[in-house]
Amino acid sequence: VLLSDVQASDATVIRHDGRFWMFAATRDGAGSLSDTLSIFSAMELQGPWQPHPANPILLDQAAARPAGAMVVREKKGNALSFRCFYHGWSFT
């Protein structure tokens, strides 16, 4: 278990720029497990995991569940925003 006290499903974990990033469908009172996307990060895979300050990142039943491979378009940098090129959503 990587997260405590969080209902999450369909978690996708990647390592990028020395950090682990977890994208997961969550339930925190703002939606259901199929329409709420949250992001967490940690320096180590076993944590501690910190929620992104803007969680939930997305409330959208058609696009919130993470699935498939992640695509990193830039090899370096500290992105201040994320964009899903497939679904067309973004956040900063």
Secondary structure, 3 states (H helix, E strand, C coil): CCCCCCEEEEEEEEEECCEEEEEEEEECCCCCCCCEEEEEEECCCCCCCEECCCCCCEECCCCCCCCCCCCCCCCCCCCCCEECCCCCCEEC
